[in-house]
Amino acid sequence: MAGERTKLTVSVRESLGTRETKRLRREGFIPGVLYGRGTPVAFSVAERELRRALGGAAGLHSILDVEIDGAEKTHASILKDYQVDKVRGYITHIDLHEVRLDRPITASVSVHLMGGDSAPGVKEGGVLSQPLREISVEALPLEVPEHIDLDVSNMGIGDTLRVADVRVGESVKVLDDPEIVVATVTAPTRAIEDEVAEAAEGEAVEGEAAEGESAAEGAAEGGDAAAEAPAGE
């Protein structure tokens, strides 16, 4: 939910480099960097602690109150970027950015389609698709929504919803082009294929009929010519 704050305790990294980061990961720690108003701070955080902090309702949009080496002062921060091991799927590095809670930030928020099973177009066999899954917004750090719900329960075949149709709170500003398509319901693929096949079959039948008529006319003309020819010729 918007406004969720979570404490995250980290330790300053005294040593840097590839060898040190590998050692940290082996011991269950994630290396990271805190960017903000001053000099960037290289830190490490226990993987379990990071999982707990990002596992709340706000997920990746949590406001993290970063506490460095047990100091009483905390740094309100957001998760700016992270890297994931492509094979094992765990986080290998994170970047945090210190923010002022009284100044707006930009964030990407996921869009959840609601009521898809009830949409008339889907009930008729149409296919509901979502070309755009995240929307860029601007809001105060504590006002960034966890996600945005978009009602698609009234969509019929051929209907389209765009960024302009997305509803957010008054404190949130949508930054994306209003004309970008977010959700659409298209006709069933099988039905389209059947229509194309029927049209092609109809054209083939018409073509065969035309050829048959041309052949019949040719035969008739040939017979008439033979009948008009003088005997003995």
DALIN-V444796 format. One record per backbone hydrogen bond with DSSP energy under -0.5 kcal/mol. CO is the residue of the C=O (numbers start at 1). NH is the residue of the N-H. E is the energy in kcal/mol with one decimal. If there is no record, write none. Layout:
# DALIN-V444796
<<CO,NH,E> <CO,NH,E>>
This chain:
# DALIN-V444796
<<1,4,-1.4> <4,63,-2.3> <6,65,-2.8> <8,10,-0.5> <8,67,-2.8> <10,69,-3.1> <11,44,-2.4> <12,14,-0.7> <17,21,-2.1> <18,22,-2.3> <19,23,-1.9> <20,24,-2.3> <21,25,-2.2> <22,26,-2.1> <23,27,-1.5> <24,29,-2.8> <25,28,-1.4> <28,47,-2.8> <30,45,-1.9> <31,94,-1.5> <32,43,-2.7> <33,35,-0.6> <33,96,-2.8> <34,41,-2.3> <35,98,-3.6> <38,36,-0.5> <40,42,-0.5> <41,34,-2.9> <42,13,-2.6> <43,32,-2.6> <44,11,-2.4> <45,30,-3.2> <46,50,-2.4> <47,51,-2.4> <48,52,-2.0> <49,53,-2.1> <50,54,-2.0> <51,55,-0.5> <52,55,-0.8> <56,59,-0.8> <58,61,-2.3> <59,62,-1.5> <60,79,-0.5> <62,64,-0.7> <63,6,-2.7> <63,65,-0.6> <64,66,-1.3> <64,77,-2.4> <65,8,-2.1> <66,68,-0.5> <66,75,-2.0> <67,10,-2.7> <67,69,-0.6> <68,71,-2.0> <73,68,-0.6> <74,76,-0.6> <75,66,-2.4> <76,99,-2.9> <77,64,-3.1> <78,80,-0.7> <78,97,-2.3> <81,95,-3.0> <83,92,-2.9> <83,93,-1.1> <85,89,-2.2> <90,85,-3.0> <92,31,-0.6> <93,83,-2.6> <94,33,-1.6> <95,80,-2.4> <95,81,-1.6> <96,35,-3.0> <97,78,-2.0> <99,101,-0.5> <100,103,-1.7> <103,141,-0.7> <105,139,-2.2> <107,109,-0.6> <107,137,-2.9> <109,135,-2.8> <110,148,-2.5> <111,113,-0.5> <112,150,-2.8> <114,152,-3.0> <115,118,-0.8> <115,119,-0.7> <116,119,-0.9> <119,123,-2.2> <120,124,-1.6> <121,126,-2.9> <122,125,-1.7> <126,128,-0.6> <127,129,-0.5> <127,186,-2.4> <129,184,-2.0> <131,133,-0.5> <133,111,-2.7> <135,109,-2.8> <136,175,-2.9> <136,176,-0.8> <137,107,-2.2> <138,173,-2.6> <139,105,-3.3> <140,143,-2.6> <140,144,-0.8> <141,144,-0.6> <148,112,-3.2> <150,114,-2.9> <150,152,-0.5> <152,155,-1.6> <155,121,-2.5> <156,159,-2.2> <159,185,-2.0> <161,182,-2.9> <161,183,-1.8> <162,165,-2.0> <163,166,-1.6> <166,168,-0.5> <169,172,-1.8> <173,138,-2.4> <177,180,-1.7> <178,164,-2.2> <180,163,-2.0> <182,132,-0.9> <183,161,-3.0> <184,129,-2.7> <184,186,-0.5> <185,158,-3.4> <186,127,-2.7> <188,192,-1.9> <189,193,-2.6> <190,194,-2.5> <191,195,-2.2> <192,196,-2.4> <193,197,-2.6> <194,198,-2.8> <195,199,-2.4> <196,200,-2.4> <197,201,-2.5> <198,202,-2.6> <199,203,-2.2> <200,204,-2.1> <201,205,-2.4> <202,206,-2.4> <203,207,-2.4> <204,208,-2.4> <205,209,-2.5> <206,210,-2.5> <207,211,-2.2> <208,212,-2.4> <209,213,-2.5> <210,214,-2.3> <211,215,-2.4> <212,216,-2.4> <213,217,-2.5> <214,218,-2.2> <215,219,-2.3> <216,220,-2.4> <217,221,-2.4> <218,222,-2.1> <219,223,-2.2> <220,224,-2.3> <221,225,-2.1> <222,226,-1.8> <223,227,-2.0> <224,228,-1.8> <225,229,-1.0> <230,233,-1.5>>
